[in-house]
């Protein structure tokens, strides 16, 4: 199957894609934990209206333009590697 990437790496070593996946997973997990904590604080009146307004007024983007640029660079490098392997 030519579309399946060969996985041949040393134990404990992650390539750029794997590191990106791990980083995105960690970010998603942190955002979920933050949301759960915020929901708990709202339900228990443990947070003031002013703090809620500040949070709503200054949202943190889930994906930044730097994240997208890094991802595009990783994809381009992977495509170049795939083409160079095909020429060998």
Beta strands, then each sheet from edge to edge (+ up, - down):
end
